[in-house]
């Protein structure tokens, strides 16, 4: 969509296809067909996209993922303070 051209930052959240399937199967309301449809709407095998400022892999432990989220928050906060102080 080229939204990255007007956004301040782009964040990609990733997990493997196997993890996606396992998570979707835990939802009792989803049929195999509905899962296929949902997966078909996802980008395939994204690990890193050009222009991505932040990347969070959710295939890791919760503790590691929490570290990554806190790092993103800190980076955004630091960038915001930088912009404010330079104005």
DSSP file (Angstrom, degrees, kcal/mol; ACC not computed):
  #  RESIDUE AA STRUCTURE BP1 BP2  ACC     N-H-->O    O-->H-N    N-H-->O    O-->H-N    TCO  KAPPA ALPHA  PHI   PSI    X-CA   Y-CA   Z-CA
    1    1 A X              0   0    0      0, 0.0     0, 0.0     0, 0.0     0, 0.0   0.000 360.0 360.0 360.0  -7.0    0.0    0.0    0.0
    2    2 A X    >   +     0   0    0      1,-0.1     3,-1.7     2,-0.1     4,-0.3   0.718 360.0 142.1  60.8  23.1    3.1    2.2    0.2
    3    3 A X  G >>  +     0   0    0      1,-0.3     3,-1.9     2,-0.2     4,-1.2   0.788  57.4  74.5 -62.9 -25.7    1.9    3.4    3.6
    4    4 A X  G 34 S+     0   0    0      1,-0.3    -1,-0.3     2,-0.2    -2,-0.1   0.716  82.2  70.1 -60.6 -18.6    5.5    3.5    4.7
    5    5 A X  G <4 S+     0   0    0     -3,-1.7    -1,-0.3     1,-0.2    -2,-0.2   0.744 113.1  25.1 -71.4 -22.0    6.0    6.6    2.7
    6    6 A X  T <4 S+     0   0    0     -3,-1.9     2,-0.2    -4,-0.3    -2,-0.2   0.421 103.3  95.4-121.0  -1.3    3.8    8.6    5.1
    7    7 A X     <  -     0   0    0     -4,-1.2     3,-0.1     1,-0.1     0, 0.0  -0.589  69.7-135.6 -88.6 153.4    4.2    6.7    8.4
    8    8 A X  S    S-     0   0    0      1,-0.2     2,-0.3    -2,-0.2    -1,-0.1   0.825  86.2  -1.7 -73.2 -32.3    6.7    7.6   11.0
    9    9 A X        -     0   0    0      2,-0.0     2,-0.4    44,-0.0    -1,-0.2  -0.991  61.1-138.5-157.1 155.5    7.7    3.9   11.5
   10   10 A X        -     0   0    0     -2,-0.3    44,-2.4    41,-0.2    43,-1.6  -0.984  16.6-167.3-122.0 129.6    6.8    0.4   10.2
   11   11 A X  E     -a   54   0A   0     -2,-0.4     2,-0.5    42,-0.2    44,-0.2  -0.967   2.2-163.3-117.9 128.1    6.6   -2.6   12.5
   12   12 A X  E     -a   55   0A   0     42,-2.4    44,-3.0    -2,-0.5     2,-0.5  -0.950   1.5-162.8-110.7 129.9    6.4   -6.2   11.3
   13   13 A X  E     -a   56   0A   0     -2,-0.5     2,-0.3    42,-0.2    44,-0.2  -0.960  19.8-174.2-110.9 127.3    5.3   -8.9   13.6
   14   14 A X  E     +a   57   0A   0     42,-3.1    44,-3.7    -2,-0.5    45,-0.4  -0.913  20.5 163.3-128.3 145.6    6.2  -12.4   12.4
   15   15 A X        -     0   0    0     -2,-0.3    31,-0.1    42,-0.2    30,-0.1  -0.960  43.7 -94.0-147.9 160.3    5.7  -16.0   13.2
   16   16 A X     >  -     0   0    0     -2,-0.3     4,-2.4     1,-0.1     5,-0.1  -0.210  34.5-111.3 -69.0 162.5    6.2  -19.1   11.2
   17   17 A X  H  > S+     0   0    0      1,-0.2     4,-2.6     2,-0.2     5,-0.2   0.888 119.3  55.7 -61.6 -39.3    3.4  -20.7    9.2
   18   18 A X  H  > S+     0   0    0      1,-0.2     4,-2.4     2,-0.2    -1,-0.2   0.915 108.4  47.1 -59.7 -43.2    3.4  -23.7   11.6
   19   19 A X  H  > S+     0   0    0      2,-0.2     4,-2.6     1,-0.2     5,-0.2   0.910 110.5  52.8 -65.2 -42.0    2.9  -21.4   14.5
   20   20 A X  H  X S+     0   0    0     -4,-2.4     4,-2.6     1,-0.2    -2,-0.2   0.939 110.6  47.5 -57.4 -47.3    0.1  -19.6   12.7
   21   21 A X  H  X S+     0   0    0     -4,-2.6     4,-2.6     1,-0.2    -2,-0.2   0.929 111.8  49.5 -62.1 -46.4   -1.6  -22.9   12.0
   22   22 A X  H  X S+     0   0    0     -4,-2.4     4,-0.9     1,-0.2    -1,-0.2   0.908 113.2  47.0 -60.3 -42.2   -1.3  -24.0   15.6
   23   23 A X  H  < S+     0   0    0     -4,-2.6     3,-0.4     1,-0.2     4,-0.4   0.905 113.5  47.5 -67.6 -40.8   -2.6  -20.8   17.0
   24   24 A X  H >< S+     0   0    0     -4,-2.6     3,-1.4     1,-0.2     6,-0.3   0.869 106.3  58.1 -68.3 -35.4   -5.6  -20.7   14.5
   25   25 A X  H 3< S+     0   0    0     -4,-2.6    -1,-0.2     1,-0.3    -2,-0.2   0.752  95.1  65.8 -66.4 -22.9   -6.4  -24.4   15.3
   26   26 A X  T 3< S+     0   0    0     -4,-0.9     2,-0.9    -3,-0.4    -1,-0.3   0.708  82.4  87.0 -71.0 -18.7   -6.8  -23.4   19.0
   27   27 A X    X   -     0   0    0     -3,-1.4     3,-1.8    -4,-0.4    -1,-0.0  -0.737  70.0-158.0 -83.5 109.6   -9.8  -21.3   18.0
   28   28 A X  T 3  S+     0   0    0     -2,-0.9    -1,-0.2     1,-0.3    -3,-0.0   0.674  85.0  63.8 -65.3 -16.5  -12.7  -23.7   18.1
   29   29 A X  T 3  S+     0   0    0      2,-0.0     2,-0.5    -3,-0.0    -1,-0.3   0.540  84.6  91.3 -86.4  -5.2  -14.8  -21.6   15.7
   30   30 A X    <   -     0   0    0     -3,-1.8     2,-0.1    -6,-0.3    -3,-0.0  -0.784  60.9-154.1 -99.4 129.7  -12.5  -22.0   12.7
   31   31 A X     >  -     0   0    0     -2,-0.5     4,-2.2     1,-0.1     5,-0.2  -0.439  34.7-104.4 -86.2 168.4  -12.8  -24.7   10.2
   32   32 A X  H  > S+     0   0    0      1,-0.2     4,-2.1     2,-0.2     5,-0.1   0.875 123.6  52.4 -60.7 -37.0   -9.8  -26.0    8.1
   33   33 A X  H  > S+     0   0    0      2,-0.2     4,-2.1     1,-0.2    -1,-0.2   0.913 108.3  49.1 -65.7 -43.0  -11.2  -24.0    5.1
   34   34 A X  H  > S+     0   0    0      1,-0.2     4,-2.5     2,-0.2    -2,-0.2   0.887 109.8  52.6 -64.3 -38.7  -11.4  -20.8    7.1
   35   35 A X  H  X S+     0   0    0     -4,-2.2     4,-2.6     2,-0.2     5,-0.2   0.913 108.0  51.3 -62.2 -43.0   -7.8  -21.3    8.3
   36   36 A X  H  X S+     0   0    0     -4,-2.1     4,-2.0     1,-0.2    -2,-0.2   0.909 110.4  49.1 -60.0 -42.2   -6.7  -21.8    4.7
   37   37 A X  H  X S+     0   0    0     -4,-2.1     4,-0.9     2,-0.2    -2,-0.2   0.934 111.8  48.1 -63.5 -46.5   -8.4  -18.5    3.7
   38   38 A X  H >< S+     0   0    0     -4,-2.5     3,-0.8     1,-0.2     4,-0.3   0.917 113.0  47.9 -61.7 -43.4   -6.8  -16.6    6.6
   39   39 A X  H >< S+     0   0    0     -4,-2.6     3,-1.3     1,-0.2    -1,-0.2   0.841 104.6  60.2 -67.1 -32.7   -3.4  -18.0    5.8
   40   40 A X  H 3< S+     0   0    0     -4,-2.0    -1,-0.2     1,-0.3    -2,-0.2   0.733 100.8  56.4 -68.0 -20.0   -3.8  -17.1    2.1
   41   41 A X  T << S+     0   0    0     -4,-0.9    -1,-0.3    -3,-0.8     2,-0.2   0.505  92.7  89.1 -88.6  -5.2   -4.2  -13.5    3.1
   42   42 A X  S <  S-     0   0    0     -3,-1.3     2,-0.1    -4,-0.3    -3,-0.0  -0.620  88.4-103.1 -91.9 151.5   -0.9  -13.3    4.9
   43   43 A X        -     0   0    0     -2,-0.2     3,-0.5     1,-0.1     2,-0.5  -0.487  44.3-111.4 -68.7 144.5    2.4  -12.5    3.3
   44   44 A X  S    S-     0   0    0      1,-0.2    -1,-0.1    -2,-0.1    -4,-0.0  -0.665  79.1 -20.0 -86.4 126.4    4.5  -15.6    2.7
   45   45 A X  S    S-     0   0    0     -2,-0.5     2,-0.3     1,-0.2    -1,-0.2   0.772  76.7-177.5  57.1  35.0    7.7  -16.1    4.7
   46   46 A X        +     0   0    0     -3,-0.5    -1,-0.2     1,-0.2     3,-0.1  -0.489  22.2 150.1 -67.8 127.8    8.2  -12.6    5.8
   47   47 A X  S    S-     0   0    0      1,-0.4     2,-0.3    -2,-0.3    -1,-0.2   0.572  74.1  -3.1-119.5 -40.4   11.4  -12.2    7.8
   48   48 A X        -     0   0    0      7,-0.0     2,-0.4     2,-0.0    -1,-0.4  -0.966  61.6-155.6-155.0 137.2   12.3   -8.7    7.0
   49   49 A X    >   -     0   0    0     -2,-0.3     3,-2.1    -3,-0.1   -37,-0.1  -0.939  33.6-103.7-116.0 138.1   10.8   -6.1    4.6
   50   50 A X  T 3  S+     0   0    0     -2,-0.4     3,-0.1     1,-0.3    -2,-0.0  -0.352 110.6  25.7 -56.1 135.5   12.7   -3.3    3.1
   51   51 A X  T 3  S+     0   0    0      1,-0.3     2,-0.4     2,-0.0    -1,-0.3   0.468  86.1 142.6  87.5   1.4   11.8   -0.1    4.9
   52   52 A X    <   -     0   0    0     -3,-2.1    -1,-0.3     1,-0.2   -41,-0.1  -0.636  29.9-174.1 -78.2 127.9   10.9   -1.9    8.1
   53   53 A X  S    S+     0   0    0    -43,-1.6     2,-0.3    -2,-0.4   -42,-0.2   0.813  71.1  23.8 -87.7 -34.6   11.9    0.0   11.2
   54   54 A X  E     -a   11   0A   0    -44,-2.4   -42,-2.4     2,-0.0     2,-0.4  -0.977  61.4-169.9-136.8 147.0   11.0   -2.6   13.7
   55   55 A X  E     -a   12   0A   0     -2,-0.3     2,-0.5   -44,-0.2   -42,-0.2  -0.992   1.0-171.1-139.5 126.3   10.6   -6.4   13.6
   56   56 A X  E     -a   13   0A   0    -44,-3.0   -42,-3.1    -2,-0.4     2,-0.6  -0.980   9.6-155.8-122.4 123.1    9.2   -8.7   16.3
   57   57 A X  E >   -a   14   0A   0     -2,-0.5     3,-0.6   -44,-0.2   -42,-0.2  -0.864   5.6-170.8 -96.5 118.3    9.4  -12.4   16.0
   58   58 A X  T 3  S+     0   0    0    -44,-3.7   -43,-0.2    -2,-0.6    -1,-0.1   0.311  72.0  84.6 -94.4   9.5    6.6  -14.1   18.0
   59   59 A X  T 3  S+     0   0    0    -45,-0.4    -1,-0.2     2,-0.0     2,-0.1   0.391  80.3  82.9 -84.9   3.6    8.1  -17.6   17.5
   60   60 A X  S <  S-     0   0    0     -3,-0.6     0, 0.0     1,-0.2     0, 0.0  -0.364  96.7 -70.3 -98.0 179.4   10.4  -17.0   20.5
   61   61 A X     >  -     0   0    0     -2,-0.1     4,-2.5     1,-0.1     5,-0.2  -0.250  45.9-111.1 -65.8 160.1    9.7  -17.3   24.2
   62   62 A X  H  > S+     0   0    0      1,-0.2     4,-2.7     2,-0.2     5,-0.2   0.899 118.6  54.4 -60.2 -40.2    7.4  -14.8   25.8
   63   63 A X  H  > S+     0   0    0      2,-0.2     4,-1.9     1,-0.2    -1,-0.2   0.907 109.7  46.0 -60.9 -43.2   10.3  -13.2   27.7
   64   64 A X  H  > S+     0   0    0      2,-0.2     4,-2.1     1,-0.2    -1,-0.2   0.912 113.1  49.8 -65.9 -42.7   12.3  -12.7   24.5
   65   65 A X  H  X S+     0   0    0     -4,-2.5     4,-2.5     1,-0.2    -2,-0.2   0.903 108.3  53.3 -63.2 -40.5    9.2  -11.2   22.8
   66   66 A X  H  X S+     0   0    0     -4,-2.7     4,-2.6     1,-0.2    -1,-0.2   0.904 107.1  52.3 -60.6 -41.5    8.6   -8.9   25.7
   67   67 A X  H  X S+     0   0    0     -4,-1.9     4,-2.2     1,-0.2    -1,-0.2   0.918 109.9  48.9 -58.7 -44.1   12.2   -7.7   25.4
   68   68 A X  H  X S+     0   0    0     -4,-2.1     4,-2.1     2,-0.2    -2,-0.2   0.907 111.4  48.7 -64.2 -42.2   11.7   -6.9   21.7
   69   69 A X  H  X S+     0   0    0     -4,-2.5     4,-2.5     1,-0.2    -2,-0.2   0.923 111.7  49.2 -64.1 -44.1    8.4   -5.1   22.4
   70   70 A X  H  X S+     0   0    0     -4,-2.6     4,-2.5     1,-0.2    -1,-0.2   0.869 109.2  53.3 -63.8 -35.9   10.1   -3.0   25.2
   71   71 A X  H  X S+     0   0    0     -4,-2.2     4,-2.5    -5,-0.2    -1,-0.2   0.916 109.4  48.6 -63.3 -43.3   13.0   -2.2   22.8
   72   72 A X  H  X S+     0   0    0     -4,-2.1     4,-2.6     2,-0.2     5,-0.2   0.932 111.8  49.0 -62.1 -46.4   10.5   -1.0   20.2
   73   73 A X  H  X S+     0   0    0     -4,-2.5     4,-2.7     1,-0.2    -2,-0.2   0.924 112.2  48.4 -60.0 -44.9    8.7    1.2   22.7
   74   74 A X  H  X S+     0   0    0     -4,-2.5     4,-3.0     1,-0.2    -1,-0.2   0.917 111.6  49.8 -62.3 -43.6   12.0    2.7   24.0
   75   75 A X  H  X S+     0   0    0     -4,-2.5     4,-2.3     2,-0.2    -2,-0.2   0.911 112.7  46.4 -62.2 -43.3   13.1    3.4   20.4
   76   76 A X  H  X S+     0   0    0     -4,-2.6     4,-2.4     2,-0.2    -2,-0.2   0.926 114.0  48.4 -65.1 -44.5    9.9    5.1   19.6
   77   77 A X  H  X S+     0   0    0     -4,-2.7     4,-2.4    -5,-0.2    -2,-0.2   0.926 112.0  48.9 -61.7 -45.5    9.9    7.1   22.8
   78   78 A X  H  X S+     0   0    0     -4,-3.0     4,-2.2     1,-0.2    -1,-0.2   0.902 111.8  49.5 -61.2 -41.7   13.6    8.1   22.3
   79   79 A X  H  X S+     0   0    0     -4,-2.3     4,-2.3    -5,-0.2    -1,-0.2   0.895 110.0  51.0 -64.8 -40.7   12.8    9.2   18.7
   80   80 A X  H  X S+     0   0    0     -4,-2.4     4,-2.3     2,-0.2    -2,-0.2   0.923 110.7  48.2 -63.0 -45.0    9.8   11.3   19.9
   81   81 A X  H  X S+     0   0    0     -4,-2.4     4,-2.4     1,-0.2    -2,-0.2   0.880 110.1  53.2 -63.6 -37.7   11.9   13.0   22.5
   82   82 A X  H  X S+     0   0    0     -4,-2.2     4,-1.6     2,-0.2    -2,-0.2   0.934 110.0  47.2 -61.0 -46.7   14.6   13.7   19.9
   83   83 A X  H  X S+     0   0    0     -4,-2.3     4,-0.6     1,-0.2    -2,-0.2   0.902 113.1  49.0 -62.3 -41.8   12.0   15.3   17.5
   84   84 A X  H >< S+     0   0    0     -4,-2.3     3,-0.7     1,-0.2    -1,-0.2   0.901 111.8  47.9 -65.9 -41.3   10.6   17.4   20.4
   85   85 A X  H 3< S+     0   0    0     -4,-2.4    -1,-0.2     1,-0.2    -2,-0.2   0.754 110.2  51.9 -74.8 -22.5   13.9   18.7   21.6
   86   86 A X  H 3<        0   0    0     -4,-1.6    -1,-0.2     1,-0.2    -2,-0.2   0.551 360.0 360.0 -88.8  -7.4   15.1   19.6   18.1
   87   87 A X    <<        0   0    0     -3,-0.7    -1,-0.2    -4,-0.6    -2,-0.1   0.472 360.0 360.0 -80.5 360.0   12.0   21.7   17.3
